[in-house]
């Protein structure tokens, strides 16, 4: 099992710690500063290790989202059908580019859960680890009865009337807020998916693209 750790040079200390923690768990980790030697072709080393890796861990921060190399690595891994694992550092899930915002990302503060998941995957036969180019969804249950029925799948709700000041989910993740979401302020819509224990939902107004906190929403009573 091999994980390619993609990061901005501004975040290299954190990337080192992630690589160290992976290798402590017997997961091979590719890290540019560790594995590319003086005089090596960076481009060749990146392409070779992307081809060999099972998944790309993307340490996504404000700096890495502006890094051409990180975007090249993501594009290369996606083209090769590798699993994409977003780990967020000072960015929210709703602040990610559209191709990376389709599934569950882990906040850096919750990275221990990723370590548990990747160790479990490493014990699977290699054929079972070959997945399509998808965002890692982790092990969150899709729907839970712990969300009130007024926010359950199929419920009619009104999106917030103004930009919320609180963007932290119940599980501690900061999902952030995209300026594009402002076009939907006050819109009536339907819940298409309820995620617990985070207290997050997806709605049909944006085809399930953004994450919305249930606390932001106003339930619309069913017509009698």
N, C-alpha and C positions, 0 to 999 in steps of 0.2 A: 504494500500500500504506500503510495507516494502522494504528497500534497505539495503543490506549488504555492508558495506564499508571495502574493502580489501586493506591493505597497509603494508608497512614495518614499523618497529618501528622507523626507521630513519626519517620517514615522518609523525609521529603521530600528530604533531601540525597542519599540513595541514588537516589530516584526521578529527581531531576534528572540524575544521572550516567547513568542508563539512557536517559532521553530524549535526552540529548546524544549518546550512543554510537549510538543508533538513527538520529538525523538525520545523523550523520557518515557513515552507510552509506546515505543517501538514502531512509530509511524515515521517513515522517511520524509524529510522536509527539504525542499529545494528553496534556498535563499540566495539571491544574487551575490551578496558580499561574501558569503561563505563558500559558495560553489563555483563562482566564476573567477578564474585565476588571472594574474597579470599577463596580458598579451592575448588572452582568449577573445574570440569574436563574441561580443555580447549578443548580437542578433542570432548567431548560430546556437549559442548556449540556451537562450530563451526558447527558441523553436524546438530544440531537441528535448528539453526538459518538459515543455508543455505536452509534447507527444507522449512522453513516458509517464506523466502524472495521471493519477486517478481523478483528482479534483483540484480546482483552483480556489484557494482561499483568498478572497479579496478584502484587504484591510482598507475599508472605505472611509476616508476622512475628507475634509475640505481640500487638503493638499492633493490627495490621490485622485480626486474627481477632476482635478485640473492637470493631472500628469499624463502626457501622451503615451509614455511607456506602459502605464497601468491600463489605459484604454486599449492599447495594442495587445497586451497580454489577455485581457478579457475577450477581445474579438477573436484572438487565436484559439483560446480555450473553447469558446462557443462554437467556432467552426469545426473543431475536432470532436465535439459532442461530449465535452467534459462536464462534470458536475460543478456548478458555480455556487460558492458559499460566501455570502456577504457578511462580513463582520463590521459593525458600524462604530466609528469613533468620532464623536462630536457632529454626527449628521443623523437625521431621522429617516425612517423608511420612506416617508412621503417626499423627501428631498432628493431621492435617487433618480437617475435617468430612467425613463420609461422601461427599457429592456431589463433593468435590474430590480424593478419595483413590483414584480409579479408574484412574489412569494415571501415567505418568512425570512427575515434577516435577523441575525443575533447582534445585540449590543455587546460591545467589548466587555462590559461588566458581567455579562452572562455567558462568556466564552467557555466556561467549564461544561456547559450543556453540549456545546459542539464537540469538545474533546470526548465526551461520553459517546456521542453519536458516531464519530469517526472511528473510534476504537471498535464499536460494534460492527460497522461496515467492513473494517479490515479483516474481520473474522469470517466474512462471507466468501463463498467461492468467487473467483475473479469474474466469471460470467455474470453473476448477479450484481456486480458492482458497475457493470457497463450500463449507463443510463443516458438518456437523451440530454441535450443541452438545456437544463432546467435550473432554476434557482432552488437552493436547498430549502425544503419545507420543514425540516426538523421533525419533531414528534408531537406537535400541538394537535389536540383533537379539533376537528373542524367545527363541530357544533356541540354546545353544552346547554343543558337545561338550567344551569346556574345563572344565565342571563335571563332577566324577566321576559315573560312571553311578549310584552309590548315591543321587544327588540329582537325577537326570534325570527328565523327565516320566514319570509312572506309577510312580515309586519310592515304596515305603512308608517313612514316617519317623515318628519321635516328636517332637513339639514340645518345646521346652525345659521342664524341670521347675520352673525358677524364672526370675524376671525377669532377663534378661542385663544385665551392666554395660556391655558394648560394643555400640553400635548403629551403628557406622560400617561401610559397605559397602567392598568392595575398591577401588571407584573413587573413594573419598573422601567419598561422600554419607553424611550422617547420616540414616538413615531413621526414627529415633526409635522410641518404644514407646508404644502406647496402653494405658491401664488396661483397656480392654475385651478386650485380648488375653490378660489374665490368666485369663479364664474358660476358655481353651483350653490352659493349661499342662499338659504331660504327655499330651496327647491323641495317639492314633495317627491318621495321616491319609495322604493320597496327594498327591504333587507334581503340580500341574496345569500349571505353567509354570516354566521355569528361565531366568533373565535373567543374561547375561554382558555385559561383564566384571565386573559388580558382585558376583556371587556371591549373588544374591537369588533366592528362589523364591516362588511362590504355591501355596496348598494348598487342598484341597477342604473342609476342616473349617470354613472361614469363607467358602466360595464364592468364593475368590480375592480377598477384600476387602483383607486386610492383606499387607504385604511382610514376609517372614521371611528372615533371613540363613541361608545354608546352614550356616554355622559354629555356629548354635544347635541344629541338628537332629541327631538320632541315627538312623542308618539301621536299618531293620528287615529282617533277611535274608529273602530269598524262601523260602517253604516248598518243601522238596524233595519 
